[in-house]
Amino acid sequence: MAHEERRTMSQKAEANLDNLSNEHESTLQQLADANREIEELKLQIAWLERSYE
């Protein structure tokens, strides 16, 4: 019985780690997307500033 409980706990721990890993990857992807959008907006601002010069 103790072996079953340890195996179940181990499986739950692995599932939790997988979930954290997926969340981490998702967060990193969101950060990369946001950085790309920021760079695009900076370029748009630069073009707008040029038209006023």
Buried (B, 14 or more C-beta within 10 A) or exposed (E): EEEEEEEEEEEEEEEEEEEEEEEEEEEEEEEEEEEEEEEEEEEEEEEEEEEEE
